[in-house]
Amino acid sequence: MGLPADSLSDEALLALVARGDEEAFRALFRRYAGSFLALARRMGLDGAAAEDVVQETWFRWARADLD
C-alpha cells in the first residue's frame, strides 16, 4: 500500500479491505475499536464482555467480507 494505512480516509481503507488488504482492516480496527468498546460499555456490558462483543463484531465483518 504506498501510504501508511492510518493516514487514509475511511472510504479508501474500505476499498482496500474489499480487495483483501489486511493492514487496511487493522487500521480501521485501530480507528474505531475504542468507539465500539465505549458503546458496548454504555449498553451495560462489563470490560471483558464488551471487549468480546467488539472482537466478535470485527471478526464477523472480516468473515462476511471474505465470503
N, C-alpha and C positions, 0 to 999 in steps of 0.2 A: 504494500500500500504506500506510496510515497510520503504522505504527511502523517504525523502522529495521529492515531485514531481519536485521541481525546480532543483534538483541535477541530474536528469535522462537525458539521451540523448533524442533527438527528436524522434528517432526510438522507444525507449522504451515508451515514452509518447504516441506516435501514436498507439502503440499496446494496451496500456491501454485504450485509448479513444475508440478504436474499440470494447472494451469489456464493454463500458459504464462508464468508470471512470471519474466522473465529476471533481475531483481535477486535474487529468492529463490534461483535457481540459482547466481548469483555468490556469494551469502552462504554457501551450502553448500560451494562450492568453497573459499572462504577458510577456512572452518571445518575442512575435512578434507583438503585437498590436502597439507598438511605431514605428516600421519599416513600418507597413501598413499605419499608420497615416501620417508618413513623405511622403510616396509615394503618398497618396491621395492629400496632400498639394502641392507636386511638380506637380501634374496633374492639379492644379489650383483651387482646392476646398478650401473654407474658413474653419475656425476652426470647426464650428458646422456641416457643410455639410461633411467635412472629417471624423469627428467622427461618423456621421450617416452611412457613407459608410463602415467604418471599422466594426461597430457593426452589420450591416446588413450582411456583408460578413461572419463574425463568426457565426451569427445566422443561416444563410443558410447552412453553413458547418455542424453545430451541427444537424440541422434538417435532412440533407441528410444522416448523419451518423446513425441516428435513423431509417431511412426507410429501 
